[in-house]
């Protein structure tokens, strides 16, 4: 049956040629980006804040200056450039879950190359509220985190942290409003699983860090030893 599957796949490629999710140019079957756009999806380089991972300007971190982060370290693998933005848009709003698996694999590639964290016990995604989850149909952070954990051979717990209340979208809020919006918005479903352990929480984009920080507070309050944050992009 394998040859039939390949035949169908080749036929569909003729009818619907694969195109780059960013620029729309023809690309290779199974690829989300053309070679030109792939070259723009490079790992984040330069001088980065050792706490929140923000690119530093003259050695100063503007993100940490306006926040009190409780997580031990946050890392993003890409800048939120137009190519990365296109991939995340296709994942979140066009139901392209394959993009999430691809991004999770890229995050694993990054961590294998650079080893930014010490030993991790559990991987968990930033959770969606059930209302938003029903509307979208899946948690984009969960798709990414599951693929990452599989590649890294780490324990993955999709429901370790849950939303304790519904919050409005953070998109149009400033830093202070974001912090207030997600304050005490999360709870740990099974506290005994986090006590004395190192937890890695994952999301698609790190903007001000308010959401990740709120999740980290919930985990640390239940006895987690350390909390790390890994996101695909840095806005």
C-alpha positions in Angstrom: 0.0 0.0 0.0 3.0 2.3 0.4 3.4 2.9 -3.3 -0.3 3.8 -3.5 0.2 6.4 -0.8 3.2 7.9 -2.7 1.2 7.9 -6.0 -1.7 9.8 -4.4 0.8 12.2 -2.8 2.5 12.9 -6.1 -0.9 13.3 -7.9 -2.0 15.9 -5.2 1.3 17.7 -5.6 0.5 18.1 -9.3 -3.0 19.4 -8.6 -1.9 21.6 -5.7 1.8 22.4 -6.0 3.3 23.0 -2.5 4.1 26.7 -1.9 6.0 28.6 0.7 3.9 29.7 3.6 5.6 33.0 3.6 6.3 34.2 0.1 4.0 31.9 -1.9 6.8 30.6 -4.2 6.9 26.9 -5.2 8.8 24.8 -2.7 9.8 21.1 -2.3 7.1 18.6 -1.2 6.8 18.4 2.5 8.5 21.8 3.1 6.7 24.8 4.6 9.2 27.3 3.4 11.3 27.8 0.2 15.0 27.8 0.5 15.2 31.6 0.5 12.8 31.9 3.4 14.4 29.0 5.3 17.6 31.0 5.3 15.8 33.8 7.1 14.7 31.4 9.9 18.0 31.5 11.7 18.6 30.8 15.4 18.6 34.0 17.5 22.2 35.2 17.9 24.0 38.1 19.6 24.2 39.2 23.2 21.1 38.0 25.0 19.8 38.6 28.5 20.7 35.6 30.7 17.4 35.7 32.5 14.7 36.5 29.9 16.6 36.0 26.6 15.9 39.4 25.2 18.5 40.8 22.8 20.5 43.4 24.8 21.1 47.0 23.7 24.3 48.3 25.2 24.2 45.5 27.8 20.7 46.7 29.1 17.6 44.5 29.2 14.5 46.6 28.7 12.3 43.5 29.3 13.6 42.7 32.8 13.7 46.4 33.7 9.9 46.5 33.7 9.2 43.1 35.2 9.9 40.9 38.2 10.5 37.5 36.7 10.3 34.4 38.9 11.3 31.8 36.3 14.9 30.8 36.3 15.6 31.4 32.6 13.7 32.0 29.3 15.0 31.3 25.9 13.6 31.9 22.4 15.0 30.2 19.4 14.0 32.8 16.7 13.3 36.5 16.4 9.7 37.2 15.5 10.6 38.2 11.9 8.1 38.0 9.1 9.0 34.4 8.1 8.6 33.1 11.7 5.4 35.2 12.0 4.0 33.5 8.9 4.7 30.0 10.3 3.0 30.8 13.6 0.1 32.4 11.9 -0.5 29.2 9.8 -0.3 27.1 12.9 -2.7 29.2 15.1 -5.2 30.4 12.5 -5.1 28.0 9.6 -4.9 24.8 11.6 -1.6 23.7 10.2 -0.6 21.5 13.1 2.3 20.1 11.0 3.9 23.5 11.4 3.8 23.1 15.2 5.6 19.8 15.0 8.2 21.3 12.7 8.7 24.2 15.2 9.0 21.8 18.1 11.6 19.8 16.2 13.5 23.1 15.5 13.4 23.9 19.2 14.9 20.5 20.0 17.6 21.1 17.4 18.4 24.4 19.1 18.6 22.8 22.6 20.7 19.9 21.4 23.2 22.3 19.8 23.3 24.9 22.7 22.2 23.1 25.8 20.7 26.2 27.4 19.1 24.5 30.4 20.2 22.0 33.1 18.4 18.7 33.5 14.7 19.0 32.9 12.1 16.7 34.5 8.9 17.7 32.8 7.8 19.6 29.7 4.4 21.4 29.8 2.7 23.9 27.5 1.2 27.2 28.4 -2.5 26.1 28.6 -5.5 27.6 26.8 -8.8 28.2 28.5 -11.3 25.5 27.6 -13.5 28.1 25.8 -10.6 29.2 23.6 -9.5 25.5 23.2 -12.9 24.6 21.9 -12.9 27.5 19.5 -9.4 26.7 18.1 -9.6 23.0 18.4 -6.1 22.5 19.6 -3.4 24.2 21.8 -0.6 25.5 19.5 1.8 25.5 22.5 0.9 21.9 23.1 1.6 20.8 19.6 5.0 22.4 19.8 5.8 21.1 23.3 4.8 17.5 22.4 7.0 17.4 19.4 9.9 18.9 21.4 9.5 16.5 24.2 9.4 13.5 21.8 12.6 14.7 20.1 14.4 15.3 23.4 13.0 12.1 25.1 11.5 14.1 27.9 8.3 13.5 29.9 5.5 15.6 28.4 2.5 16.6 30.6 -0.1 18.6 28.6 -2.4 19.2 31.5 0.1 19.9 34.3 -1.1 23.5 34.4 -4.6 24.7 33.7 -6.3 28.1 33.4 -8.0 29.0 36.6 -10.1 31.7 34.9 -10.8 33.1 31.5 -8.6 36.0 30.4 -8.9 38.4 27.5 -6.3 38.1 24.7 -3.0 39.8 25.5 -2.5 41.0 21.9 -3.5 44.6 22.4 -2.5 45.1 26.0 0.6 46.9 27.3 3.1 45.4 29.7 1.2 46.4 32.9 -2.1 45.4 31.5 -0.7 42.0 30.5 0.7 41.4 33.9 -2.6 42.2 35.6 -4.7 40.2 33.0 -2.9 36.9 33.8 -2.2 37.5 37.5 -3.3 34.3 39.3 -4.8 33.0 36.1 -3.2 29.5 36.4 -3.2 26.6 38.8 -1.3 23.4 38.9 -3.6 20.4 38.4 -1.5 17.8 40.2 0.9 19.6 42.7 2.6 16.4 43.8 4.1 16.0 40.3 6.0 19.3 40.4 7.5 19.3 43.9 11.3 19.4 43.8 11.3 19.1 40.1 12.6 21.2 37.2 9.8 22.2 34.8 10.1 23.5 31.2 7.1 25.4 30.0 6.7 26.2 26.3 4.8 28.6 24.2 4.9 30.1 20.7 5.9 33.7 21.3 7.5 35.6 24.2 6.5 39.2 24.2 6.6 40.7 27.7 6.9 37.4 29.5 3.8 38.1 31.7 2.0 34.8 30.8 5.1 32.6 31.3 5.8 34.4 34.6 2.3 33.8 35.9 2.6 30.1 35.0 6.0 29.9 36.7 4.6 31.5 39.9 1.9 28.8 40.0 4.5 26.0 39.6 7.0 27.5 42.2 4.2 28.1 44.7 3.5 24.3 44.5 7.1 23.4 45.2 8.8 23.3 41.8 12.6 23.5 42.2 13.2 25.5 38.9 11.1 26.7 36.1 12.5 27.3 32.6 10.7 28.9 29.6 11.2 28.0 26.0 9.4 29.8 23.2 9.7 29.7 19.4 9.9 33.4 18.9 10.9 36.6 20.7 8.7 39.5 19.8 
